[in-house]
């Protein structure tokens, strides 16, 4: 059999290989979800102090980047004071599901394979400090349906500084975080600078907590830190492969 007669076979094999390879793609927020979210972000259920932080946290833009829709089952890991819960829970109440959970890496807060999306905001450094970061992402991976998404935001560390495995400053290198999360089985889909802040020099004696809203230095240089604003943050979207 000559090479010319083999070409159709090679073409068929290449097509089959392409079709068998899962394609990673970001979901898209639909207009109805976006409209509802805008209404909730301006709603009276939110604390006034929380609304002020929208300029730094970019909730609409961040959730649009993640592709959240109002019919999803969403797990927010370590929701803290509930800043995101104020609008995520009512957004998902009618057609989807919101679960906010604090848990240890050894536990499972929801049924395995039951969630469409997992979200976590500025928590990786805490888990690194406690030595549980890999285990936490393992649990998140198990909680997602095949093809489900993980949205992550974290204080971005300098690439010129070796990563402290305990992240004592609160900053985490983006490349370090990607490697950590992909070690749990996730695949990176997209990254965004929605929450970037080039004014953040990341060299403060008291770490990221020097900046607002914490002001770890108290009134010392408060004006300077107010002018910098909240931390520089990376925003990443991952997917659990469909197969």
C-alpha positions in Angstrom: 0.0 0.0 0.0 1.5 3.3 -1.1 1.6 6.6 0.9 -1.2 8.2 -1.2 -3.6 5.4 -0.4 -2.8 5.7 3.3 -3.6 9.5 3.5 -7.4 9.0 4.1 -6.6 6.6 6.9 -4.2 9.0 8.6 -6.8 11.7 8.2 -9.5 9.6 9.9 -7.2 8.7 12.7 -6.3 12.3 13.3 -10.0 13.3 13.4 -10.8 10.5 15.8 -8.0 11.6 18.1 -9.2 15.2 18.0 -12.8 14.2 18.8 -11.6 12.0 21.7 -9.6 14.9 23.3 -11.8 17.0 25.8 -11.8 20.7 24.8 -11.4 23.1 27.7 -13.6 26.1 27.4 -14.9 28.8 29.7 -18.6 29.0 30.3 -20.4 32.3 29.6 -22.7 34.3 31.8 -26.1 34.8 30.2 -27.9 38.1 30.0 -30.6 37.1 32.6 -27.9 36.2 35.1 -26.0 39.4 34.5 -29.1 41.5 34.9 -30.1 39.8 38.2 -26.6 40.1 39.5 -26.4 43.8 38.8 -29.7 44.3 40.7 -28.4 42.3 43.7 -25.1 44.1 43.8 -27.0 47.3 44.3 -29.6 45.7 46.6 -30.4 46.6 50.2 -29.4 43.1 51.4 -25.7 44.2 51.1 -23.9 46.0 53.8 -22.7 49.5 52.9 -19.1 48.7 53.9 -19.2 45.7 51.6 -20.4 47.7 48.6 -17.5 50.1 49.0 -15.1 47.3 48.3 -16.6 46.6 44.9 -14.1 48.9 43.3 -11.3 46.6 44.5 -13.1 43.2 44.3 -14.9 43.7 40.9 -17.6 41.1 41.7 -19.6 41.5 38.4 -16.5 41.3 36.2 -15.0 38.4 38.2 -18.1 36.3 38.1 -18.5 37.0 34.4 -15.0 35.8 33.8 -15.8 32.6 35.7 -19.0 32.2 33.6 -21.3 31.7 36.6 -25.0 31.4 35.7 -28.1 31.4 38.0 -28.9 27.8 37.4 -25.6 26.4 38.7 -24.9 24.5 41.9 -22.1 26.6 43.4 -19.9 25.8 46.4 -18.0 28.7 47.9 -15.1 27.4 50.0 -14.2 29.3 53.2 -16.7 32.2 52.7 -15.4 34.1 55.7 -17.7 37.0 56.6 -20.0 36.3 53.7 -19.0 39.1 51.4 -19.8 37.1 48.3 -22.7 35.2 49.9 -24.7 38.4 50.1 -25.4 38.3 46.4 -24.5 34.7 45.4 -27.1 33.1 47.6 -30.1 35.1 46.4 -28.8 34.9 42.8 -28.8 31.1 42.9 -31.8 30.6 45.2 -34.5 30.1 42.5 -32.9 28.0 39.8 -29.6 26.9 41.3 -27.9 26.2 44.6 -25.5 28.0 46.9 -23.4 26.2 49.5 -20.9 28.2 51.6 -18.7 25.8 53.6 -15.7 25.9 55.9 -14.2 22.4 56.1 -10.9 20.5 56.6 -9.1 18.8 53.8 -10.1 15.4 55.2 -13.9 16.1 54.9 -16.4 16.4 52.1 -19.0 19.3 52.5 -21.2 18.2 49.6 -22.0 15.0 47.7 -19.1 14.0 45.4 -19.7 15.1 41.8 -22.7 17.3 42.7 -21.4 20.9 42.0 -21.2 22.8 38.7 -18.7 25.4 40.1 -16.5 25.9 43.1 -15.3 29.3 44.1 -12.7 30.4 46.6 -11.3 33.9 47.2 -8.0 34.7 48.9 -7.7 31.5 50.9 -4.7 29.6 49.4 -2.2 31.3 51.7 -4.2 30.2 54.7 -4.2 26.6 53.6 -0.5 26.7 52.7 0.2 28.0 56.2 -1.6 25.0 57.7 -0.1 22.5 55.2 -3.5 21.6 53.8 -3.6 23.3 50.4 -3.3 20.2 48.2 -5.9 18.3 50.3 -8.3 21.2 50.0 -8.1 21.2 46.2 -8.4 17.4 46.2 -11.8 17.8 48.0 -12.9 20.6 45.6 -12.0 18.4 42.6 -14.1 15.5 44.1 -17.1 17.8 44.7 -17.4 18.9 41.1 -19.2 17.2 38.3 -17.0 16.1 35.4 -16.6 19.3 33.3 -17.3 21.5 36.3 -15.3 24.7 37.0 -13.1 26.1 39.8 -12.7 29.9 40.1 -9.8 31.1 42.2 -8.6 34.5 43.4 -5.5 35.1 45.5 -2.9 37.8 46.5 -0.3 37.6 43.8 3.3 37.2 44.9 6.4 38.4 43.1 8.0 36.1 40.5 11.4 37.4 41.6 11.0 36.0 45.1 11.1 32.3 45.9 7.7 31.1 47.2 7.5 30.6 50.9 5.7 27.3 51.3 3.9 28.7 54.3 3.0 31.9 52.5 3.5 33.9 55.7 3.2 37.2 53.9 -0.2 36.3 52.4 1.2 36.4 48.9 1.3 33.4 46.5 3.1 33.2 43.2 0.6 32.7 40.3 2.8 30.0 38.8 3.0 28.2 42.1 -0.7 28.2 42.5 -1.4 26.9 39.1 1.0 24.0 39.6 -0.6 23.3 43.0 -4.1 23.3 41.7 -3.3 21.2 38.6 -1.6 18.6 40.8 -5.2 17.9 42.1 -6.3 17.1 38.5 -7.6 20.5 37.4 -6.7 22.0 34.0 -6.2 25.7 33.6 -8.7 27.3 31.3 -8.1 31.0 31.5 -6.4 33.7 33.6 -7.4 37.3 34.1 -6.0 40.6 35.5 -9.5 41.9 36.5 -8.2 42.1 40.1 -4.7 43.3 39.3 -3.2 46.3 41.2 0.3 47.4 39.9 0.6 49.8 42.8 1.0 46.9 45.3 4.8 46.6 45.9 4.3 43.4 48.1 7.3 44.2 50.3 5.6 45.2 53.6 6.9 44.0 57.0 3.4 42.8 58.0 2.6 41.3 54.6 -0.6 41.8 52.6 -2.5 42.7 55.8 -0.6 46.1 55.8 -3.0 47.2 53.0 -6.6 48.0 53.3 -9.0 46.9 54.6 -6.8 45.5 57.4 -4.2 48.2 57.9 -2.0 46.1 60.1 0.3 49.1 60.8 -2.6 51.0 62.3 -2.3 54.7 61.5 1.3 54.5 60.4 1.5 55.5 56.7 -2.2 55.0 56.5 -2.5 57.5 53.7 0.2 55.8 51.7 -1.5 52.4 52.0 -4.9 53.8 51.2 -3.5 55.3 48.0 -2.2 51.9 47.1 -5.5 50.2 47.7 -6.2 46.5 48.2 -3.7 43.9 47.0 -2.7 42.8 43.6 -4.6 39.6 42.8 -4.5 36.9 40.2 -7.8 35.4 39.0 -7.8 32.0 37.5 -10.4 29.6 36.0 -9.8 25.8 36.0 -11.9 22.9 34.8 -12.3 19.3 35.9 -11.9 17.3 32.8 -15.1 15.8 31.5 -13.3 12.4 31.2 
